[in-house]
């Protein structure tokens, strides 16, 4: 059965939301890989059978996993993928702040000791200069 222009438009819209499992950087609408052609044919058959766009996406996810979706929905199973980068960034920030504070704390006694030595040398020089006058 030949698809109507409306069915072709719907097929284009749905297939542009699905990732080609062979190419991975193209939608099945753009891909000419054999699997992509088969997936488009399956989607067209479901469109002609009266399935909704959501039914077609659900079928593809059930069969091929969430990876097939270009924009996967947030769920408990992929929460780590969504939140992981932010948690990692926060941990790096905390580690940098702690490291800087630790460095500052170890540098303060050294600076104080250096200041005491300078003061002692200056005092010695003043005494020596005062006795030479």
N, C-alpha and C positions, 0 to 999 in steps of 0.2 A: 504494500500500500504506500503510495507516494505521500510524503508529508506535506501538510499545508504550510503556507508562509508563517502562520502563527506558531505552528509546531516547530518550525525551523528556528524562529526567533527565540522561543522558549528553550530549545536545545542549545542554542548559542549561549544564552544567559546562564543556564545550569552548568554546561560544560566549561564555561570560563571560570567557574568557582571551584572546579575539581583539578587537582594536580595530576599531571601525567606521571605514573609510577616508574616509567622507563626514563624519561627525560629529567624529571624532577624540577626543572626550572621553567617549565612551560605548563600551561593548562592543557587539558585534553582537547579543548577547542582549537588550540594552536598547533598541537603535535600531530605528526603524521605517523608516529610509531604504531605498530600493529595493535598493541594493547589499547592505546588511546582510541583508535578507530573502533575497536570492539566495545569499549566503554561508551562511546558516543552512540553506537548502535543500540546498546542496552538502554541507555537513557531515552533514546527516541522511542523505543518499544514501550517503555513505561509511560512516556508522555502520551502516546497513542492509546495506551490502555486506561488513560484517565487519572494517572497518579499525579499527586501534587509535587511541586519542586522540593518541598521538605521530605516527602516520601522517597524521592529519588536520592537525595543527599543521604538520608538515613540508610537506605539500602546500600549505597556505596561505602559508607562508613562501616556498616555491619560486615560487609564483605572484605574490605581492604584496610580498615582501620582509619583513625583520625588523620593520619598523614596525608590522605587523599584530599583533605580540605585545605584550601589556601588560608582560610580564616577559621581555625578550630575554635569552638566555644570553650569558655573557661569552665573547668570541672575539677573535681577533687583529684582525679588521676593526672591531670596536667598542670596542677597548681604550682608544682616545683619549677616547671618550665617557664611559667609566667612570672613567678615571684623570685625565682633563683637569682637572676642577675641583680635585682635590687638588694637582696639579702647579702650577696657576695660583695657588692659595692659598699654596703654599710659595714661589713666586717673589715674590709680593707681600710676604710676611713678610721674605724676604731683603732686598728693596729698602728696606723700612721700617727694618730694623736698620742697613743701610749708611748710609742717610740720617741717622738719628739719630746714628750714630758720627761722620759727617762734620761734622754741626752741632756736636757736642760738641768735636771737635778744633779747629774754627775759632773756637769761643767761648772756649776756654782761653787763647790768646794775648791776646785782647781783655781778658779778665778780669785776666790778669797785668799787662798794660799799665795798666789802670785802677788796679790795686792799687799799682803803682809810682808813678803820678801822685798818688794820694791820700797815699801815704807821703811823697812829696816836699813836697806842700802842707802836711801836718801838721808836718814837720820845719822848714819855713820859718816856720810860725806859731809853733812852740815857740821858735825862735831869736829871732824878733821879740818875743815875749812876754818872753823871758829878758832881752833887751837893754833893754826898757822898765822892768823892775823895778829 
